[in-house]
Amino acid sequence: MRIIYAVFALLLNISIFAQNHDKELRDLYYSGKFNELVQLSEEYLKSDSLNPVFNLWHGEGLVELGFFNKGKPYVQKAIEYIGDNDSRKAWALNYLARIEFLTQNKLKAKQLFIDCIDSNTSPKAIESSKFLLVELGLHDFYSDFEVVESEHITFHFQPNSIVSNKDEFVELRENAFQKISEFFGVKIPKKIDFIIWNSNEDAKKLGIKSLGYANAKFCVIHSRSNQTRGHEITHVITHYLANDQIKTRFINEGIAVCFDLSNNNRLEIINNQKEKDSTQVIVSIKEAWTNPKAYPEWVYYPLAGEFVFRILDKWGKNKLIDLIKNQTYENALLIYGEELNAIISELENEIN
């Protein structure tokens, strides 16, 4: 009898140990501390390699950091050992679907998202799978979109597309991809899925937010037909400059505007937008940098693009790439020094 009690106590302690670590790993995941999540779950796996919870957190962390192939066997092991009624099974299916999509296995990805939905265990995982089926272009709704392939992009044109010259549209964006990709020296994990809508209203019917935007992690763009050719492509390419980037709206959008290949006069656009504002806006670039909602949209697009252009022109590509990896004002000061503030003041004086 004592042996039975001892075994029971041991199993209970193991269970409590696993539950405590599950919460610890969960907190890291939801805090976005994926490097720490991977490191800690790897330590726990050394003593419990078949634990499905540790395998799932480790696999999810690797996927979030962009290491899809490394994460795949851990997610697969989680699927193998997690019970069918456990909500974690749904998340494991969801993450395996993400991996398959990012490695160009779209049919497998679609089926895994559907399997997650059919599992009917985790409402949040099901909601995520339904959304990703739409956002990643896997939903049956897209079955009658016209698909055109270029070397680095798969274009999906809505039926009765308002794009009058598709060949030119494709060529301009393929050339934009090659030019921007060559500048940054980045290889993305898959071809871009470039979905071209006729209107915001059509996209909203399916649950797509206001056009256009890129889900850079998945190399997917939802675009208006008249959008600049380089903006969203830049978002996708620069996302893969580092696997643990710190982004700010001012710099991230400024980079995309700087490389949108439109040849627009940004200062002219700023002045035109300022005239349309109902109240006069005095801009602090440092405030815009640290607060993504402090000012009207023109501050985070043409003004930010002009700022990025000026620091690129003065200090060059290598320092800009360092900034893209960590886009905070504090990091910019480390990269550029106090002279950065002189550039900021000069631009503020021109536009205020």
N, C-alpha and C positions, 0 to 999 in steps of 0.2 A: 504493500500500500504506500509506504514511504517513497518507493521508486516512482510510482504513478504520480504522486503529488509533486515530486521533484521534476519529473518530465513536464507536468502541467505548468509548474512555475516557470520553468525554462522557456516553454513555448509562449507563455504570457509575457515574459520579459522581452523575448524576441519581437513579439507583436507590438509592444509599446515602443521598443527601440525603432522599429520600422515606421510606426506612425509619427513619432517625433521627427525623424529624418524626412519623412514625406512632407510635413509642414514646413520644415526648414528649406527644403528644395523648392517647394511651391512658392514660398515668400521670395526667393531669389528670382524665380521665373517671372512673377508678376511685378517685380521691381526692375525688370529688364537687365538684371546682372547675370548675363548668360555665360560670361567667362567663369565667374565664380560658380555658377550652377554646374557647368561641365566639370570643373576641377573637383568639386565636392562630391558629386555623384560618382565620379571615377574612383574616388577614395572608397566610397561605400561599396562599390561593385567589386573591389578587390577581396572583400570578405564575404560577399553575397552576390555572386555573379549572375545567378538566375532570378534574382528579385525583379519582378516585372515593373514595380514602381520606380526603382532606381534606374532600370534600363530605359524606361519611358522618359524620365526627366533628363537623362543623359542624352538620349537621341534627340529630344526636342531642343535642348540647348545647342547641340551641334548644328541642327537645321537652322535655328535662328541666327547662328554665327556664319551661315553660308557653307558649312561642311556637310553637304547633303549625302554624299556617298558614305562618309564616315558615320553619319547618324543612322543610316538605313538599317544595318543589322541590329542595332539596339531597339529601334522601334519595332522591327519584325519579331524580336525576342519577346518584347512586351505583349504583342498581339498573341503570340503563342501561349504565353503563361497567364494572361489575364482572363478571368472568367467572362463569359458572354454577357452577364447581367451587370458587370462592373462598368461604371461610367467612364473609367479610364480606357476601356476598350474602344469606345467611340473616338476619344482623342487620339489614340494610337492609329486608328484607321484614317483619321483626318490628317495626321502628320505624314503617314506613309503616302497618302494622296498628294500632298505637297511635294514630297520628294520625287514621286513619279512624274509630276508635272514639270518640275525643274530639271529633270533629266530627259525631257522630251517624250515621255510615255503618256500621252494625253488620254488615251482610251482607258488605260489602267487607273489613271488619276480619277477620271470621271466615275468609274465603277466603285472605287474606294470611297469617294465622297458619298455616293449613293448608299453604299454599305453602312457608312457611318450614320446616315439619316435613318436607314431601315433598322438600325440597332435599337433605336428608341430608348436610349439610356441616359444620355447627357444632353439636356436642352441647349446648353451653350455650344457644345460640339456640333450638334445638329444645325443650329443657327449659323455657325461658322461655315459648315459644309455647304449649306444652301446658298450663302452669300458668295463663297468662292466658286461654286459652279457657275454663277452669273458673272462675277468679276473676271474670272480667268478665261471666259469665252467657251466654257464646256457645256453650258445649258443647251437643251434641245432647241431653244429659241434661235440659236445661231446657225441651225442646220441649213438654212437657205441663204446665208450670207455668201457672197462670192469671195473665194480665197485666191489670193495671188501671192506667189512666193518670190522673194528676192534672196540674195545671198545671206543676209543677216536678219531679215524681217519677214514675218508672215502677215500679210495684210488681209483683213476681213472687212469687206464692203457691204454695208446694209443694202438689202434689195432696193432697186430703183434709186441707186445712189445718186446724190447730187454732184458727185465728183464727175466732171465732164470728160477729163482726160486722165484715165487711170494709169496709163503707162508713164506719163510725165509725173504724176503724183508719186508713184512707186520709185521712179528713178531719182527724184529729188531727195526723198527721204533715205533711200539706200546710200546715196552719195553723202548725205549729212551724217549718217551713222559712221561711215568709213572715215570721214574727216575728223569727227569728234573723238571716235575711238582711237584713231592714230595719235591725236594730240595727247590724250590721257594715258595711252598705253595700257588699256584695260581689256581683259577678256571676260565677257559675261557668260553665265552658265548655259544659256539657251538662246535661240532666236527670239527676238521680240515679237510678241503678238500685238499687232497694231490694229485696233478695232475702230473703224470710221463710221460715225453716226451721222444721220441726216439732221437731227435736231436734239436739243436737250430733252424735249418732251418725250421723244421716242425712247431715249435712254432711261428716263425716270420711270416709265411704265414697267420696266424690268427691275427697277431698284438701284440703278446706277446713279451715283451722285452727279452733281453738275459737271458738265464737260468743260475742258478736257483735263485729264490728269493721268499720271503714271502710278501704277503699283510697282515701284522700282524693284522690290525684292523678287517679284515673280516675273519681271521683264514683260509687263503688260501695259499697254497704253490704250485709254479710251479717249478718242480725239474727235474734235469738230473737223469738218472738211477744210476750213479756212485757217486752221491753226498754223503757227510758225513751224517750220520743218525740224528745227533742232531742239526746241525747248524740252519736250518730254523725253526725247532720246537722251539728252544730256542727263536728266534725272536718273535714268536707268543705268547709264554707263558709269557715272560718278558714284552711284550707290555701291559699286563693286570695287572701289579704290581701297577699301578696308572693311574688315568684317565686324568692327565694333565702333562705327562712326558715331560721333556726337554732332547732331544736326541742329541748326537754328534756321528759322524761316527766312530771315533776312539774307543770310549767306546762301542757303540752299536755292532759293528762288533767284537770287542775284546771279549765281553761276549759270542757271538755266537760261536766264534772259541774255547774259553776256554771250552765250554760245548758241543762241537761237537761229543764227545765220540769216536774220531778217534785214540787216543793215538799216534798221530804224534809227532815227535820231532820238535818242533817249531823253535828252534835255528838252527837246521840243515837246515830246509826249508829256513829260512832267509838267511843263508850263501849261499845256492845254488842259491837263487833268486838274491842276490847281485852280484854273479859272472856273471849272465846273463845280468845285467844292462850295457848299453853302456857307461855310465859315473858313476864315483864314487858318491855315495850318503852319505852325512853326515846327520844323522837324529837328529832333535830336537823333542823329544816326545811332548813337550808343543806346538810346532808349528803344529805338526800333529793333536794334540788334538783340536786345535782351527781352523785349516784350512783343510777341508776334501779333498782337491785336491793338497796339497803341495808336495806329495811324490808318489812313485810307490805303486801299490796295496799291495805289501808284507808288507808295513808299517802298513796298516789298517787291515790286516788280521793276519798272523802269529805273527808279532811283537806286535800288539795290544792284541792278545790272550795271549801271554806270559806275557805282562804287567798286564792284568786282573788276570791271574793265580797267579802272585806274590803278588798282593795286597790282593787277596782272601786268599792265604796261610798265609799271615802275620796278617791280621786283621779280617778275618772271614766273615761269610755270612751276618750278620745283617748290617754291614757297606757297604758291596757291594750292598745290596738291596737299601740302602739309596742313593748310587751313581747312581744306575740304574734309580731312579726316577728323578734325576736331574744330568745329565752327564757332566756338565761343569767342567772345571779345577778349577774354583773358588769354586764351591761346594765341589769338592774333597779335596781342602785344608781345608775347614771347617770340613770335616768328619775325615780326616787322619792327619791333622796338617803338619808342616814343614818336618816331616820325609818322607812324600810323595816324596819330591824332592830328597831325598837320594836314594830312590828306582829308581826314574827316571834316576838319574846320573849313578847309578850302571849299569842299563840296557843299557844305551847309550854307556858307556865305553866298554861293551861286544860286541856290534854290530857295532860300528863305527871304 
